[in-house]
């Protein structure tokens, strides 16, 4: 199974390197379209290789997905936490009741010993 994982990682790495080599040309990224930038009198831009733009898009998409999923599962985590607290409380109660049960037997045995 380990070799399959390494093979998948190697194939993924080769694919990323191929994308990077095929998209080395420099592109200009602008914050606003040219028509809208005229109204604000500024248009920040940056020049980057295309493969960096692609990789940053993938990374941002993954981060947004992870945060979205983490927020979506908040109710499940809260319920699991509540259930865990309830289980610990019930375990303490069972331990306490078992202790009382054993103490009761000791008292009965003590009474029998006194009577005998």
QUIUR-V18724 format. One record per residue. N is the residue number from 0. RES is the residue in one small letter. PSI is psi in degrees with one decimal (NA if undefined). OMEGA is omega as a letter, one per 30 degrees, with the letter a starting at -180 (999 if undefined). D_CENTER is the distance of its C-alpha to the mean C-alpha in whole Angstrom. Layout:
# QUIUR-V18724
N RES PSI OMEGA D_CENTER
N RES PSI OMEGA D_CENTER
This chain:
# QUIUR-V18724
0 x -34.8 a 24
1 x -39.0 a 24
2 x -34.3 l 26
3 x -41.8 l 25
4 x -44.4 l 21
5 x -37.4 l 24
6 x -42.0 l 26
7 x -42.0 l 23
8 x -41.4 l 21
9 x -43.4 l 25
10 x -42.2 l 26
11 x -42.2 l 23
12 x -42.9 l 24
13 x -40.4 l 27
14 x -41.7 l 26
15 x -40.4 l 25
16 x -39.7 l 28
17 x -41.8 l 30
18 x -42.1 a 28
19 x -42.4 a 29
20 x -32.2 a 32
21 x -17.2 a 33
22 x 54.1 a 32
23 x -12.7 a 33
24 x 149.4 a 35
25 x 134.3 l 35
26 x 156.4 l 34
27 x 124.4 l 34
28 x 127.0 l 31
29 x 147.2 a 32
30 x -39.5 a 31
31 x 152.7 l 33
32 x 155.4 a 36
33 x -38.5 a 39
34 x -40.7 a 41
35 x -34.0 a 38
36 x -29.1 l 38
37 x -31.3 l 42
38 x -30.5 a 42
39 x -7.6 l 40
40 x 23.8 l 42
41 x 147.8 l 39
42 x 84.4 a 36
43 x 139.0 l 34
44 x 162.6 a 33
45 x 146.4 l 32
46 x 124.8 a 33
47 x 155.0 l 31
48 x 146.1 a 31
49 x -36.8 a 30
50 x -31.6 l 27
51 x -38.9 l 25
52 x -43.7 l 25
53 x -48.5 a 24
54 x -39.7 l 21
55 x -37.4 l 20
56 x -42.0 l 20
57 x -45.7 a 17
58 x -44.7 l 15
59 x -40.9 l 15
60 x -42.0 l 15
61 x -44.3 l 12
62 x -43.9 l 10
63 x -41.7 l 12
64 x -43.1 l 10
65 x -45.4 l 6
66 x -42.8 l 8
67 x -45.8 a 10
68 x -39.9 l 8
69 x -42.2 l 6
70 x -37.4 a 9
71 x -34.8 a 11
72 x 8.0 a 9
73 x -42.2 a 11
74 x -38.7 l 14
75 x -43.9 l 13
76 x -38.7 l 11
77 x -42.3 l 14
78 x -41.7 l 16
79 x -39.2 l 15
80 x -43.3 l 16
81 x -44.5 l 19
82 x -39.1 l 20
83 x -43.1 l 19
84 x -40.6 l 22
85 x -40.9 l 24
86 x -45.1 l 24
87 x -39.8 l 25
88 x -44.9 a 28
89 x -35.7 l 29
90 x -41.8 l 29
91 x -41.2 l 31
92 x -41.9 l 34
93 x -43.2 l 34
94 x -42.4 l 35
95 x -44.1 a 37
96 x -37.2 l 39
97 x -38.6 l 40
98 x -43.0 l 41
99 x -38.6 a 43
100 x -43.8 l 44
101 x -35.6 l 45
102 x -37.7 l 47
103 x -40.5 l 49
104 x -39.9 a 50
105 x -38.6 l 52
106 x -41.0 l 54
107 x -44.8 l 55
108 x -37.3 l 56
109 x -41.4 l 57
110 x -41.0 l 60
111 x -39.2 l 61
112 x -39.6 l 62
113 x -40.1 a 64
114 x -31.5 a 66
115 x NA 999 66
